[in-house]
Amino acid sequence: MVVIKSTVPVGTSIQVQTVIQEELEKRGLDIPFDMSSNPEFLKEGSAIEDFLKPERIVIGTGTERAAEIMRRLYKPFLLNNHPIYFMDIASAEMTKYAANAMLATRISFINEIAHKVIRLEDLLPTLEIDMEIPLRQVKTDLIKEISRLAPFGSENPQPIFLSRELSFKNEPVCFGKDNFKGWVTDGQSVCEAVGFGIASVLNIVQSKKFDIVYYPYLNEWEGIESIRLSLNDIRLSE
């Protein structure tokens, strides 16, 4: 039994059957075999789930013997009432092409509609800011008041603050992949700031005034508490 599960042009299974038969004849062998087309309908990222719980099972065969073998193979799926369709081999190959064509059509249609109604700025990530506050007002007492709102999570998000017109007190230090640590100042107060995944913007804001979006917390080291800002974003001041 030879089963082709790949997406192939219509007629491929018959060509494979012919090649195998010719090779058997060259070797003087008489080994009966059947062909079947059993195309896959798996989505990227969920192949196992799609295999165990298929939306449809398409089986193309040329003989009743082949159909019976495939029927026994898929018996657990039949018991679970998953839809299974038997047809000839060419129809099974065409069914897979038709499904792919329909998917491509749907994607193209969705992309065309999106192109007409979605603007580029609609795709830009946004941050909800709870309060704009001067850096000099970010004090230990404020952070302790915020901590009373904990625990934070999806239903109770961490408060996000915005401070403007800041600069680096010294050269930021990069570490890991696209992370940095440095000291920011508004000319009066200085706070340690850590940015994860946004170090690429340093070349833009270096030696210039910038605004930061962040949440503050108390960092403890050897019994000493200090204010640290966890940066969500950093942009040039307007």
N, C-alpha and C positions, 0 to 999 in steps of 0.2 A: 504494500500500500504506500503510495507516494502522495503526500499532501503538500500543496503549496499554500502558504499563508500570506505571502507577500502581495503587495499591490503590483500587478503585472498587466501588460497589454492583453486584450482579449485574444485567445488562441495560444497563449504561452504554454498552458498545461498540455495541450495536444502536441505541441512541438517537443516538450520535454518527454512525453510518452513515446513519441516517435524516435527520439534519440536513444532512449533507454532500450526500446525494442530492437533497434538496429544493432546496438552494441551487444545485446544478448544473442542475436542471430550470428554475429561475427564470431562469438565465442562458442557457438554451437550449444547454447543453453536454452532450455525451454522452461522458463520460470514465469508462471502467470502472475500478473500484478495489475493493480487498478490505480487510477489517478483520481485525485479529488482537489477541488479548490475550496479553501476554507479561510477567506480573508479576515483580517483582524480589524476591529473597530475600537482601538485603544487611544486614549488621550494622553498626551505627555504629562507626566507627574502623577497619573492615577491608573497606570497600566494594570497593576494587580487588582485593584478594585473593579476596574472595567472588565477584567477577565472573569472574576468570580461572580460579578453581577452584571452580565452583559445586557445591553438594551435589545440586541438581536444577535442571532447566530445564523450565519449564511453558509450553507454547505452545497457545493456543486459536485455531482458525481455523474459517471457515465454508465454505471451498472448497478443493479439492485444489491449485489454483494458488497460493493463499496458503500452504498447508502446504509446497509445494515451494520457494517463495521463502524461507521461514523455515528450511527444512532446509538450503538452500545457505548462508544467513547463518551458521548455527551449525555448519557442516561441520567447522571446526577442533576444536570441542568434541566432536563425534561421533567424530573420529579419536582423541581422547584418552580415549574411553570414559566421558565424563561422562554421567550419567543424563539423558535428555531424554524428555519425555512430551507427546505430541500428543493433543488432545481438542477438543471444541467450545468456543466462546467463553465461554458461560455457565459451563461446568465449570471453565475456567481462572480465571475471576473468583472462583468459589466456592472453588477450591483455595487461593487466596491468603487469603481470609477464614478458611478452616478452619485454615490454618497459623498465622495471627495469633491465632485463638482458642485453639489448643493452646498457643502460647507464653504467652499471658496466663494460662491455667489453670495451667501449670507454675510461673510466677512467683508467682501467688497462693498456690499450694500450698506452695512453698518459704518464702514470707513467713509463712504461717500456722504452719508447723512451727518456723521461727526464733522467732516470737513466743512459742511455748510453751516452748521449751527454752533460749533465749539470754537471759541477763540483761543489763541495761544496763551493768553494770560489766565484762561480758565484752568490750564494744566499746571500752573505754577503752584508749588506747595505754599500753604498759608499757616500762620501761627496765630493762635488766639492769645492775646496779651491781656492779663488781668489788671495790670496797673503800670503806668509810666512813673518812674521814681528817680530822683537824682541819686547818683551813687553814694553821696555823702550821707544819705538817709538810710542806707542799708546797714543797720546796726544789729548787734547781738540780740537785743530785746525784740526787734522785729522778727527775726528768724525764730526765736523761741515762741512767739505768738503764732507764727505760721505753723510750727510743729504741732500745735494743739489741734490742728485740723486733720492730722494724720489718723489712720493710715490712708495713703494716697493710692489711687488705682484708676481704672477706666471710668468708674462711677463718681470718683472724687479725685480729679486730676490735680497734680502739683501746680500751685500758683506760679504763673509766668510773669516776669517783670521786664520792663524796657528801660534802659538808661542810655542817654544820648551824650554826644560830644566828648567821647573818651579817647584816650591814647595809651600806648604801652609805656610803662615806666622803664622797662628794660627790654632786651631782646628776648622774644618768646623762644621756648625750647620745644622742639618737636620730638615726639616719641611714638613708637608703634607705627601703625598705618594711618596716616592723615590725622594724627592727634597732636595737640600742643598744650603747653602750660606757660603762663606768663602772669605779669602783674599789670592791672589796668588802673588808670587814674583819671579823675576829672579835674585835677589840679589841686584838690583839697584832700580827698580820701584816696586810699590805695587798697585794692582787693586782689587776692589771688584768683585767677580765672583758669578754668580747664575746658578745652573744647575737644570733643570726640568726633572724628569724621569730618572736620571742617578746616583742617590746617591749610588746605589749598588756597584759602582766601587771604592768607597772611601776606602774600606778595602784593595784594591789592590794597590792604589797609595799613601796611607798614609805613610808619612815619606820617600817618594822616589821622584825622579825626574820624571816629567811627561810632556807630550805635550797636549795642548788644542786647540780645534777648536771652534770658537766663532764669534759673531758679537758684536762690542762695541757700546755703546750708552751713552748718558748723562742722569744721574738720578738726578732729582731735588728734594731737600727736604728742606723745610723752606727757600726757596730762594737761596740755595747753590747747585751748580752743582758739580757732581762728576762722574768719569768714572766708568761704570759698564760693565762687560762682561757677555753676555748671552751665556752659553756653549752649544754647540751641541754635543761635544764628549770630552772625556778625556782618555788618554792612557799613559802607561809607556813609558818613553823615551828609545830609543834603544841605 
